[in-house]
């Protein structure tokens, strides 16, 4: 057994908090990230350099990165376009992520671009980031279903995902944005990506728990060979542009499952649960995570 058999890519501070209506104080965000790191999470996505009009919760992105000090530059940040990249470069960020859509409707609603136009927007962003020595992750959303278009053809998801990855990403995260995926469908899509030349070791999965399938889907992906899993402490989050998207897969639930499988995550579950209980207090409501509820 290696020190860590899987990598949990913690998205709570960005994806988890972005949908909160009440603005979380900067101090609380800083503490949240520091506690997640202290709990052993190897990757913690800190924030997004999106225009504050679109996501007011993340208007303090630059200040947050600065407050985190040298460590803050190592946390991935989401950048929607070249303007977002400019801000990340100014702050010395080392890892960025772009967020594409597998469907036309969501691309227009989330990016104000058509399905094809999104690539023209991302191409110079990724090229400049790579030229500056930054690592780039690509997200593709609506991989298993879209609230406006319904089921998304597998070949369409693979085509979009591969185009995003081929811009220069080191990893592609497949998002079940509205939580409609099932274990069988997860395997089918992963097979299709493998057939298209993207092996499991460059893929990550990002599940939402709308239908209670997120953990089963994560298990299916792990059995398939995926070793990077997005999750959100306490099950925080949704998507501000897809109202049917409920919370992310809770990091604690994922860690508990892997512990039972004898798979090392490197995460201190007790410290993580305590962190989510604390954040639930900040937000004024209990965590939806079953493991947080059970252990607290």
C-alpha distance (Angstrom), angle and dihedral (degrees) to the residues before:
residue distance angle dihedral
X1 . . .
X2 3.75 . .
X3 3.77 121.9 .
X4 3.82 89.2 -97.1
X5 3.80 123.5 18.1
X6 3.80 95.6 -177.6
X7 3.79 134.2 23.8
X8 3.78 119.4 -129.9
X9 3.79 110.4 -154.2
X10 3.80 103.2 -154.3
X11 3.82 113.1 -145.6
X12 3.81 100.3 169.5
X13 3.81 98.8 109.2
X14 3.81 92.1 51.2
X15 3.80 111.7 22.1
X16 3.79 92.6 24.6
X17 3.78 97.8 52.8
X18 3.81 101.6 31.7
X19 3.80 93.0 85.3
X20 3.81 96.2 49.9
X21 3.81 111.2 117.2
X22 3.81 94.6 -154.0
X23 3.80 112.1 65.4
X24 3.81 111.6 -114.5
X25 3.83 111.1 -134.7
X26 3.80 116.8 -105.7
X27 3.82 90.9 -121.5
X28 3.80 90.4 57.3
X29 3.81 91.9 49.9
X30 3.79 91.7 50.9
X31 3.80 91.4 48.8
X32 3.82 91.1 46.2
X33 3.80 92.8 55.0
X34 3.80 93.7 43.7
X35 3.81 91.1 50.9
X36 3.81 92.2 48.5
X37 3.80 90.5 52.3
X38 3.80 90.8 46.9
X39 3.82 89.2 52.1
X40 3.81 88.4 62.2
X41 3.80 102.6 -101.4
X42 3.82 104.4 154.3
X43 3.82 96.5 -155.0
X44 3.81 124.9 32.6
X45 3.80 117.3 178.7
X46 3.78 103.4 -143.6
X47 3.79 109.6 -166.8
X48 3.79 147.2 -46.1
X49 3.80 130.2 -100.3
X50 3.79 91.5 -139.6
X51 3.81 120.9 142.3
X52 3.83 108.1 -84.8
X53 3.81 90.3 -129.3
X54 3.80 88.7 67.1
X55 3.82 99.0 41.0
X56 3.84 110.2 15.3
X57 3.81 90.5 179.4
X58 3.82 90.1 70.0
X59 3.81 98.1 45.4
X60 3.82 88.8 111.4
X61 3.84 93.5 59.2
X62 3.81 97.1 121.7
X63 3.79 93.3 43.9
X64 3.80 90.4 49.0
X65 3.81 93.5 53.1
X66 3.81 90.6 47.8
X67 3.80 92.4 48.7
X68 3.80 90.8 53.9
X69 3.80 89.8 60.3
X70 3.82 122.5 -156.0
X71 3.81 89.8 -18.4
X72 3.79 89.3 58.2
X73 3.78 92.1 65.2
X74 3.79 90.2 61.1
X75 3.81 94.8 56.6
X76 3.82 114.7 94.1
X77 3.81 117.0 -112.5
X78 3.78 128.2 -163.1
X79 3.80 115.8 -121.8
X80 3.81 119.2 -169.5
X81 3.81 97.0 -165.5
X82 3.81 144.7 -20.4
X83 3.81 93.0 -62.6
X84 3.78 88.8 57.3
X85 3.79 89.7 48.0
X86 3.81 90.5 52.1
X87 3.81 89.4 58.1
X88 3.81 92.3 46.8
X89 3.81 91.5 50.1
X90 3.81 92.2 48.4
X91 3.81 89.4 55.7
X92 3.80 94.3 46.4
X93 3.81 96.0 -114.8
X94 3.80 113.4 175.9
X95 3.81 101.6 -163.1
X96 3.78 129.0 43.1
X97 3.78 134.7 176.3
X98 3.80 131.5 -153.0
X99 3.79 122.6 -153.2
X100 3.81 118.4 -144.1
X101 3.78 133.3 174.4
X102 3.79 130.6 -124.9
X103 3.81 90.9 -154.3
X104 3.79 136.2 60.7
X105 3.81 96.1 -132.4
X106 3.79 96.1 50.8
X107 3.81 91.7 44.2
X108 3.80 88.8 56.8
X109 3.81 94.5 44.0
X110 3.80 97.7 42.4
X111 3.82 102.6 30.3
X112 3.82 103.1 19.9
X113 3.81 86.4 -127.5
X114 3.79 135.4 104.5
X115 3.79 120.0 -108.4
X116 3.81 90.5 -95.7
X117 3.81 96.5 37.9
X118 3.81 91.5 61.0
X119 3.81 90.2 70.8
X120 3.79 92.2 55.5
X121 3.81 87.8 53.5
X122 3.81 95.3 47.1
X123 3.82 99.0 41.4
X124 3.83 98.2 74.5
X125 3.81 90.5 38.8
X126 3.80 92.4 56.2
X127 3.80 94.0 39.6
X128 3.80 92.8 52.9
X129 3.80 92.0 44.6
X130 3.81 92.1 51.4
X131 3.82 91.5 45.7
X132 3.81 87.7 54.5
X133 3.81 90.6 52.3
X134 3.81 97.2 -106.5
X135 3.78 124.4 145.5
X136 3.82 113.4 -123.3
X137 3.78 128.2 -152.5
X138 3.80 120.8 -169.4
X139 3.79 124.0 -150.1
X140 3.78 121.3 -161.5
X141 3.80 114.0 -164.7
X142 3.82 132.9 -157.7
X143 3.81 91.6 34.0
X144 3.79 96.5 153.3
X145 3.79 102.6 24.1
X146 3.79 145.4 -9.4
X147 3.84 124.8 -144.5
X148 3.81 91.5 -134.2
X149 3.80 102.4 34.2
X150 3.80 101.6 31.7
X151 3.81 120.5 -146.7
X152 3.80 112.2 17.0
X153 3.83 117.3 -137.5
X154 3.81 111.2 -109.8
X155 3.81 92.1 -132.0
X156 3.82 90.2 54.4
X157 3.81 92.3 52.5
X158 3.81 91.5 47.6
X159 3.81 92.3 48.0
X160 3.82 93.1 51.3
X161 3.79 94.4 41.0
X162 3.80 94.0 49.5
X163 3.82 91.7 48.0
X164 3.80 90.3 52.1
X165 3.80 92.6 46.6
X166 3.80 92.8 46.5
X167 3.81 91.1 57.2
X168 3.82 85.1 78.0
X169 3.79 108.9 -75.2
X170 3.78 123.5 148.8
X171 3.80 93.3 -152.5
X172 3.82 138.4 21.3
X173 3.80 118.5 -149.2
X174 3.81 114.5 -156.0
X175 3.80 111.0 -147.0
X176 3.79 127.7 -154.2
X177 3.79 89.1 -162.8
X178 3.81 97.1 179.3
X179 3.79 97.2 31.2
X180 3.81 99.2 -118.5
X181 3.81 96.8 128.4
X182 3.78 123.2 113.4
X183 3.79 131.3 -160.2
X184 3.80 94.4 -100.3
X185 3.79 92.6 49.4
X186 3.81 89.9 49.5
X187 3.80 90.9 56.7
X188 3.80 92.0 46.3
X189 3.80 93.2 53.4
X190 3.81 93.8 44.5
X191 3.81 89.7 50.8
X192 3.80 89.4 51.8
X193 3.81 92.6 51.2
X194 3.81 90.4 48.3
X195 3.81 89.6 51.3
X196 3.81 88.7 51.3
X197 3.81 91.1 55.8
X198 3.81 102.1 -94.8
X199 3.82 109.3 118.5
X200 3.79 123.5 -154.1
X201 3.81 91.8 -102.2
X202 3.82 92.3 69.5
X203 3.80 93.4 43.9
X204 3.80 129.4 86.5
X205 3.80 128.9 -176.9
X206 3.80 129.5 -135.2
X207 3.80 114.6 -168.5
X208 3.78 132.3 -174.4
X209 3.80 120.8 -155.6
X210 3.82 101.8 -136.9
X211 3.82 92.8 129.1
X212 3.81 96.4 26.8
X213 3.80 92.5 -104.4
X214 3.81 101.9 112.8
X215 3.81 97.2 98.9
X216 3.81 93.6 44.1
X217 3.79 88.7 49.4
X218 3.80 91.3 50.2
X219 3.81 89.8 51.3
X220 3.82 90.5 50.3
X221 3.81 90.3 50.6
X222 3.81 91.4 48.3
X223 3.81 91.4 50.3
X224 3.80 88.2 50.3
X225 3.81 91.4 54.8
X226 3.82 106.0 -96.5
X227 3.80 111.4 140.9
X228 3.83 103.9 -179.3
X229 3.79 118.6 75.7
X230 3.78 127.7 -176.8
X231 3.79 114.2 -143.3
X232 3.78 139.7 159.1
X233 3.79 124.7 -131.7
X234 3.78 109.7 -110.1
X235 3.81 91.5 3.6
X236 3.80 92.0 -80.6
X237 3.75 121.4 168.0
X238 3.74 151.0 40.3
X239 3.76 131.2 -174.1
X240 3.81 123.4 -77.2
X241 3.81 90.9 -148.0
X242 3.82 98.1 47.8
X243 3.77 112.7 53.4
X244 3.81 93.5 -168.5
X245 3.81 91.3 60.9
X246 3.80 111.5 103.4
X247 3.76 129.4 -177.2
X248 3.76 127.6 -31.5
X249 3.77 122.9 -110.8
X250 3.81 104.5 -75.2
X251 3.80 112.6 -113.4
X252 3.80 90.9 -140.6
X253 3.82 92.4 55.1
X254 3.81 90.2 50.4
X255 3.82 92.8 48.3
X256 3.82 90.7 49.0
X257 3.80 91.4 51.9
X258 3.80 92.7 48.9
X259 3.80 91.4 46.7
X260 3.80 88.0 57.2
X261 3.80 90.4 50.9
X262 3.80 92.3 50.5
X263 3.81 89.8 -114.2
X264 3.80 113.8 145.6
X265 3.81 116.2 -132.3
X266 3.81 98.9 169.7
X267 3.81 88.9 -129.6
X268 3.81 124.5 132.2
X269 3.80 99.2 -135.9
X270 3.81 95.5 -164.5
X271 3.81 91.9 52.9
X272 3.79 90.4 46.7
X273 3.81 93.2 50.3
X274 3.81 90.4 49.1
X275 3.80 89.0 51.5
X276 3.80 92.7 51.7
X277 3.81 91.6 46.9
X278 3.80 88.2 52.2
X279 3.83 92.2 48.7
X280 3.80 90.6 47.8
X281 3.80 86.1 57.4
X282 3.81 90.7 51.3
X283 3.81 90.2 50.9
X284 3.79 93.8 42.4
X285 3.80 98.5 -125.7
X286 3.83 137.6 83.0
X287 3.79 122.2 -92.9
X288 3.83 114.9 -101.4
X289 3.81 89.9 -141.7
X290 3.80 112.0 116.5
X291 3.81 91.8 -150.8
X292 3.81 93.0 49.6
X293 3.81 88.9 51.2
X294 3.81 92.5 47.7
X295 3.80 97.1 46.0
X296 3.79 98.6 39.9
